[in-house]
Amino acid sequence: MKKIDAKERLIVALDLPDINAARNMVAELKDIVTFFKVGLALQLAPGVEQFIHDLIEDGKKVFLDYKYYDVPETLKKAISQAARLGVSFLTVHGSGDLIKAAVSGKGNCDLKLFTVTVLTSMDASDLAEMGYVNSTVEELVLFRARKALEAGCDGVIASGRETKKIKELSGNKLLVVTPGIRPEGYPEDDQKRKTTPTQAIHAGADYLVIGRPITDAASHSQEAEKILAAMQEAFDSIPQPVSLV
């Protein structure tokens, strides 16, 4: 079996103030990181489309984390546009019909679609405020994972705390991208269901999305290298390989 390379599984979140800051971060990490997330922080930033093109032209992969959510026909058209852009991963949100429309919109290209289960910054009290009074976080995550599988989605975005059960539920058919990753000793922040890189990988996560622990570090490259080392050790310790793209 092909050995898993942690460098292919770390996605650095470019949740930065502007495109210049994002370009500077990429320049510092270019020899270490191959996958970057462009999300809502940069969605309306001047020059973002050219920035995405430049990343792809430079051989980098792009996770477009815009969490598309609209009526089926509009969603289908939006996904088609993203597919032509050449991004590798894209997030969508909504019911089974919306996800099916998104899947049809990507056609036969290599774009991977992921549905959002429950944000890692949310816990049971947040769900109750949104009206989910009869479901635990785990139950809602697994319900949405099941719907994603039925709709033909490639994977889900989920906390490392639910990853093992998602893998079991899907028969390892769903890829799991895990945000809310915090190294041991990282200060408390808004992530309520966080896991360490090692915990997430041991639970079955295929990709880790990490932003602030790297982008807020004194040395971005050193912190990325440190996290990659922990990820590689965790992948190497898994008896059976996790699912590959």
C-alpha positions as CSV (number, residue, x, y, z in Angstrom):
1,M,0.0,0.0,0.0
2,K,1.1,3.5,-0.7
3,K,2.4,5.3,2.3
4,I,0.3,8.3,3.3
5,D,2.3,11.6,3.0
6,A,1.2,14.1,5.7
7,K,2.2,16.9,3.4
8,E,-0.7,15.9,1.1
9,R,-3.1,15.9,4.0
10,L,-2.5,19.2,5.7
11,I,-4.7,22.1,4.5
12,V,-3.7,25.5,5.8
13,A,-6.6,27.9,6.2
14,L,-5.9,31.3,4.7
15,D,-8.4,33.1,6.9
16,L,-6.4,36.3,6.7
17,P,-7.2,40.1,6.3
18,D,-6.5,40.4,2.6
19,I,-4.9,38.8,-0.5
20,N,-1.5,40.4,0.1
21,A,-1.4,38.7,3.6
22,A,-2.5,35.4,2.0
23,R,0.2,35.6,-0.7
24,N,2.8,36.3,1.9
25,M,1.7,33.3,3.9
26,V,1.8,31.1,0.9
27,A,5.3,32.3,0.0
28,E,6.5,31.4,3.4
29,L,5.0,28.0,3.4
30,K,5.4,27.2,-0.3
31,D,8.1,24.5,0.2
32,I,6.2,22.9,3.1
33,V,2.5,23.0,2.3
34,T,0.7,22.0,-0.9
35,F,-2.9,22.5,0.0
36,F,-4.6,25.8,1.0
37,K,-8.1,26.7,2.1
38,V,-9.7,29.9,0.8
39,G,-12.8,30.7,2.8
40,L,-15.3,33.4,3.6
41,A,-12.6,35.7,5.1
42,L,-11.3,36.2,1.5
43,Q,-14.4,35.6,-0.5
44,L,-15.0,39.3,-1.4
45,A,-11.3,40.4,-1.2
46,P,-10.1,42.2,-4.3
47,G,-8.0,39.8,-6.4
48,V,-9.2,36.6,-4.9
49,E,-10.1,34.8,-8.2
50,Q,-6.6,35.6,-9.6
51,F,-5.1,34.4,-6.3
52,I,-6.9,31.1,-6.7
53,H,-5.7,30.8,-10.3
54,D,-2.1,31.5,-9.3
55,L,-2.2,28.9,-6.6
56,I,-3.4,26.3,-9.0
57,E,-0.9,27.4,-11.7
58,D,1.8,27.0,-9.1
59,G,0.8,23.4,-8.5
60,K,-1.0,23.9,-5.2
61,K,-4.4,22.5,-4.4
62,V,-7.3,24.8,-3.3
63,F,-10.1,24.0,-0.9
64,L,-12.8,26.5,-1.6
65,D,-14.7,26.7,1.6
66,Y,-17.7,29.0,0.7
67,K,-20.3,26.6,2.1
68,Y,-22.6,27.0,-0.9
69,Y,-26.3,27.0,0.1
70,D,-29.2,27.9,-2.2
71,V,-32.0,26.5,-4.3
72,P,-31.0,23.4,-6.3
73,E,-30.7,25.1,-9.8
74,T,-28.6,28.0,-8.4
75,L,-26.4,25.6,-6.5
76,K,-25.9,23.4,-9.5
77,K,-24.7,26.5,-11.6
78,A,-22.4,27.7,-8.8
79,I,-20.7,24.3,-8.5
80,S,-20.2,24.2,-12.2
81,Q,-18.4,27.5,-12.1
82,A,-16.2,26.3,-9.3
83,A,-15.4,23.1,-11.2
84,R,-14.2,25.2,-14.2
85,L,-12.0,27.2,-11.8
86,G,-10.1,24.1,-11.0
87,V,-10.3,23.9,-7.2
88,S,-9.9,20.5,-5.6
89,F,-12.4,20.6,-2.7
90,L,-15.6,22.6,-2.2
91,T,-18.1,22.8,0.7
92,V,-21.9,22.7,0.3
93,H,-24.7,22.8,2.8
94,G,-28.3,21.8,2.9
95,S,-30.8,19.1,2.3
96,G,-30.4,15.9,0.2
97,D,-31.9,17.5,-2.9
98,L,-29.5,20.5,-2.7
99,I,-26.5,18.1,-2.3
100,K,-27.7,16.0,-5.3
101,A,-27.9,19.2,-7.4
102,A,-24.4,20.1,-6.3
103,V,-23.1,16.7,-7.3
104,S,-24.7,16.9,-10.7
105,G,-23.2,20.4,-11.2
106,K,-19.6,19.2,-10.9
107,G,-20.1,16.7,-13.8
108,N,-17.2,14.2,-14.3
109,C,-14.4,16.5,-13.1
110,D,-12.1,15.7,-10.2
111,L,-13.7,18.2,-7.8
112,K,-14.5,16.7,-4.4
113,L,-17.7,17.9,-2.7
114,F,-18.0,18.0,1.1
115,T,-21.1,18.8,3.2
116,V,-20.8,20.6,6.5
117,T,-22.1,18.5,9.4
118,V,-21.8,20.7,12.5
119,L,-19.3,23.5,12.9
120,T,-16.5,22.7,15.4
121,S,-17.2,26.0,17.2
122,M,-20.7,24.7,18.2
123,D,-21.9,22.5,21.0
124,A,-25.2,21.2,22.3
125,S,-26.2,24.6,23.6
126,D,-25.7,26.2,20.2
127,L,-27.8,23.4,18.6
128,A,-30.6,24.0,21.1
129,E,-30.6,27.7,20.3
130,M,-31.1,26.8,16.6
131,G,-34.0,24.5,17.4
132,Y,-32.3,21.1,17.5
133,V,-33.6,20.3,20.9
134,N,-34.0,16.5,20.4
135,S,-30.6,15.8,18.9
136,T,-27.2,15.6,20.3
137,V,-24.3,17.0,18.3
138,E,-23.1,13.5,17.4
139,E,-26.6,12.4,16.3
140,L,-26.9,15.5,14.0
141,V,-23.4,15.0,12.6
142,L,-24.2,11.3,11.8
143,F,-27.6,12.2,10.3
144,R,-26.0,14.7,8.0
145,A,-23.2,12.3,7.1
146,R,-25.7,9.7,6.1
147,K,-27.6,12.1,3.9
148,A,-24.3,13.2,2.3
149,L,-23.5,9.6,1.5
150,E,-27.0,8.9,0.1
151,A,-26.7,12.1,-2.1
152,G,-23.4,11.0,-3.6
153,C,-21.2,13.5,-1.9
154,D,-17.5,12.7,-1.6
155,G,-17.2,13.5,2.1
156,V,-18.0,15.6,5.0
157,I,-16.5,18.3,7.2
158,A,-16.6,17.1,10.8
159,S,-14.9,17.2,14.2
160,G,-12.4,14.5,15.0
161,R,-14.7,13.6,17.9
162,E,-17.3,12.2,15.4
163,T,-14.9,10.9,12.7
164,K,-14.7,7.3,13.8
165,K,-18.4,6.8,13.8
166,I,-18.7,8.6,10.4
167,K,-16.2,6.1,9.0
168,E,-18.1,3.2,10.4
169,L,-21.5,4.5,9.2
170,S,-20.2,5.0,5.7
171,G,-18.2,1.9,5.4
172,N,-15.2,4.2,5.0
173,K,-16.7,5.5,1.8
174,L,-16.9,9.1,3.0
175,L,-13.8,11.2,3.2
176,V,-13.5,13.3,6.4
177,V,-11.9,16.7,6.5
178,T,-11.4,17.8,10.1
179,P,-11.1,21.4,11.2
180,G,-10.9,22.6,14.8
181,I,-7.4,21.1,15.1
182,R,-5.4,22.4,18.1
183,P,-2.0,21.2,19.2
184,E,-1.5,20.2,22.8
185,G,-1.2,23.3,25.0
186,Y,-2.8,25.7,22.5
187,P,-4.7,28.5,24.2
188,E,-8.5,28.3,24.5
189,D,-10.4,29.9,21.7
190,D,-13.8,29.6,19.9
191,Q,-13.3,25.9,19.0
192,K,-15.6,23.9,21.3
193,R,-15.1,20.5,19.8
194,K,-11.4,20.6,19.1
195,T,-8.9,17.7,18.7
196,T,-5.2,17.4,18.3
197,P,-3.7,16.3,15.0
198,T,-2.9,12.9,16.4
199,Q,-6.4,12.4,17.9
200,A,-8.1,13.3,14.6
201,I,-5.9,11.0,12.5
202,H,-6.3,8.1,14.9
203,A,-10.0,8.6,14.7
204,G,-9.8,8.3,10.9
205,A,-9.6,11.9,9.5
206,D,-8.3,12.0,6.0
207,Y,-7.4,15.7,5.9
208,L,-6.8,18.3,8.6
209,V,-7.6,22.0,8.2
210,I,-5.4,24.1,10.4
211,G,-5.5,27.9,10.4
212,R,-4.6,30.0,13.5
213,P,-2.1,27.6,15.1
214,I,0.0,28.1,12.0
215,T,-0.9,31.6,10.7
216,D,-0.7,33.2,14.2
217,A,2.5,31.5,15.1
218,A,5.8,33.4,15.6
219,S,7.3,31.2,12.8
220,H,4.7,29.9,10.4
221,S,7.0,27.5,8.7
222,Q,8.4,26.0,11.9
223,E,4.9,25.5,13.3
224,A,3.8,23.9,10.0
225,E,6.8,21.5,10.1
226,K,6.0,20.6,13.7
227,I,2.4,19.8,12.9
228,L,3.4,17.8,9.8
229,A,5.8,15.7,11.9
230,A,3.0,14.9,14.4
231,M,0.6,14.1,11.5
232,Q,3.2,11.8,9.8
233,E,3.8,9.9,13.0
234,A,0.1,9.4,13.5
235,F,-0.4,8.2,9.9
236,D,2.5,5.9,10.1
237,S,1.1,4.3,13.3
238,I,-2.3,3.4,11.7
239,P,-2.4,-0.4,11.0
240,Q,-4.6,0.0,8.0
241,P,-4.5,2.9,5.6
242,V,-7.3,5.5,5.7
243,S,-9.2,6.2,2.5
244,L,-7.3,8.0,-0.2
245,V,-8.5,10.4,-2.9
